[in-house]
Amino acid sequence: MDTTLRDGEQTSSVSFSASEKLTIAKLLLEELKVDRIEIASARVSEGELQAVKDVTKWASDNGYLNAVEVLTFVDNGVSIKWMLEAGAKVQNLLAKGSLNHLTYQLKKTPNQHFKEIKEAINFAEKHGIETNIYLEDWSNGMRNSKDYVYEFLEFLKTQNVARIMLPDTLGILTPKESYDFIKEIKDTYPDLHFDFHAHNDYDLGVSNAIEGLKAGADGLHLTVNGMGERAGNAPMSSTVAVINDFMPNIKIGVNEKMLYTVSKLVENFSGVMIPANKPIIGANVFTQTAGIHADGDNKNNLYFSDLMPERFGRTRQYALGKSSGKANIQKNLQQLGLQLNDEDLKKVTQRIIELGDKKQVVTKEDLPYIISDVLDRTYIEKVKVESYVLTHSKGLRPSTTVSITIENETFQENAQGDGQFDAFMNAIRSVFKKKNLVLPDLIDYAVRIPPGSRSDALCETIITWKSSTKEFKTRGLDSDQTVSAIKATEKMLNIITN
């Protein structure tokens, strides 16, 4: 059962709109193919009521109504009346699974509690509503008041309850306890259906869920992206992958290929970002960074495991940065349909390492720009822009101070202009005038970044120049637009002095 829309919505600051709930519900049942979804708590708000109405209307029209569940309370039938108005047919009745909760929260005896639960179940059955029951704080109940838990289970085996749901409400269990407690209960009541509901407070949600299955649990409650109160619930993606890879005797119907798609949609709707290193669905988990790993992938897939990205509708990526080797770059070039000879590949690799050392993020889409920048150096470097200061102040003309070396002779010049680059060009023009050299005219200036890049992406500036004898282009590459233009200009200066 997926409880993203109920327990997952208890994540701090998360509230799905009615249309978002309907969209997620459709994806969970039709595309991800979970067996059941818990979508709301009864009596919460008018908005929640409308959201449940929308989901149950769609579910009824498409044959999923009995797979849609609502959390209810022992409240003299108020929750059932709410469900009837909402059109829901399955209640998950919240009861007390520990003597501590019963005594100090409800201030009732076990017999009083059981009597009210029986009335709630009978009232639901009278109105055509199926009942599952939560034993809230069951994990503490097993630790501290086991006799009460078994007294409760003895009562429940006499009731018309489809599923008894065992929540580790505070996420306190160890994997061994999860196994031992559930096995003990299943051995005692082999004919009853038990679901296990794990929380993740100690980061043991997946481990506890798996141990619960090994012990004989009949069902699991999971959430997309592990959403839920405090540290969240056992995450759908990791739990499903572990079951499929390490528990061959258990067959589930969840469609792995949709895990990432649904996770990203829930991320967008909830505003809760998926950590980059979260298994299965994180941005980085199918990205090789070290060049040795990419090299191993080329040599009999030495760094592959059963967690192939294609299983989850994803592709393997090879990061570009200071740890990149030639193999990483070759993998990215293959994806772009590009090839380089060994010498050019070595130059491009060195340039990417330099960019990585500056903490600049390099993407696959940057590669064509880097290649054109690196391979566009067919001249002997006679001119070098050593340093510069660019200023831009409100109410004052932009100015630039430049230090430039021409054939081992260094010049320093200051100039103003209509913009920072114009000031830079005026300073260079003054230096070249001293050398009796004339600069070509700038006739076109184009700036571009790779499609889909961010504001910190590498920026390519392409400048077209025209002298008395020819027209030519130079390119500059940097994360700063003005600096990329200066680099393009430096290339032009070398071309005209060669």
C-alpha positions, 0 to 999 in steps of 0.5 A: 500500500502506498500512503504518500497522500495520507502519511506522506502528506504529514511531511512538514509544510506539505499539502497537496491540492485536490488536483495534485492528489488526483494526479498522483492517485492515478499515477500510483494505481495505473502506472506504478501499479501499487495494490492500494493507496491511502489518500486522506484522514477523515474529517480534516478539512473541506478541501480534503473532503473535495480531494477524496470525492475527486479521487473516489469518483475517478476510482469508481469510474475506472474500477479502483474504488476498493483500492482507495483507503481513508484513515478513520477514527473511533468517533461514534460514526462521525468518520464513517459519515464523512467517508459516505459523503466522500464516496470511499469504501475502505476505512483504516481505523486508528486504534491504540496498539500500546497500553501506554497510549491507551492509558494516557491518551484515551484514559480508557481500559482495554475492554472499553476500547475494544467495545468502541472499536466493535461498534465502529466496525459494525457501523461501517459494515452496516454502511457497506464499508470494509475495515482495516485497523491500525494498532498505533504505537504497536512497536512500543506495545510489543516492547513494553505491553505485549500482553495488551497487544495479544489481548487486542489481537485475540479480540480482533480475530473475532471481528470482520477486519480485512487487515491488521496493520502494525505500525512502528509509529515512532520508527524505534525498531531495529531490524531484529526486533521487526523480524522477531515481533512479526514472526511471533505474531504470524506464528500465533495467528497464521490465518490473519493478514498483517501489514507492516508500516515502517518509519525511518527515524533511525534510517532503518525503514527499508531494513525493517520492512525487508525483515518484516517480509522475511518474518511473514508480513503479508503487506507493506506500507511505503511512500514515494520518496520516503515522505512522512512525518519527522524522518519519513516512512520506508521509501517505495523505490529502495524497498521495491528494488531490494525485494526484486533483487534479493527476495526471489520468492516474493513477487510484486506488481510495482512497475519499476520503470515508473518509480523515477517519474512518479518520484519527480512528480511528487517532488515537484508537487510537494516542494520537498527535494530528493537528495542527490544521493538518494538510492534509485531516484537521486540525481547522482546515483547513476552518475560515474565521476571517477575516470577509472569507473568509466574506463571499467565500464568500457572493459566488460562493465566492471563497475555495473551492478544489478541496479541498472538505470534502465530498470527505473527509466533512467540512463547512466551519466558520466560526470565531467570535472577534475576527476574525469579521465579520458574514459568519462569524456569518451562516454559523453562524446559517444552520447553526443555522436562525436569522436576525437583523436587521441591528441585532441582528446588529451587537450579536451581532458586537460581543459575539463580538469582545469575547469573542475579545479575552479569548481565549475560544473561541466555538463555533457552539453558543454562539450561541443563548446569546450572542444571548439574552444580548445581546438581553435588554437592553431596559432603560436601564442604571441599575445597574452592578456595577463590581468585586468580589472573591470569596473561598473558603477552607477552614474560612472562610465565603465572602465578597465585596466589591462595588463597585456604582453605582446612578444615578451613586452608588457603593457598596462593601459586604462580606458573607459567605454560604454560597457565593460567589454567596450572599455576593455577594447579601448584599452587594447586599442591604445596598446596596439596603437603604440605598436603601430598595429590596427585592430580589425572591426568587430562586426558581430557578437553572439553569446550562447549557453548550452540548452537547458543549462543554468545561470552558472553554465559555461558561456560561449562568446563568438565574435566576428571580426573584419580586417582589410583583408579577411573576415574571421571568427573567434570563440571564448569560453567561460562561466562569465560572459565578459570574460568569455568575450575577452578570451575570444578577443585574445585569440583574435590578437594572436591571429593578427600578430602571427 
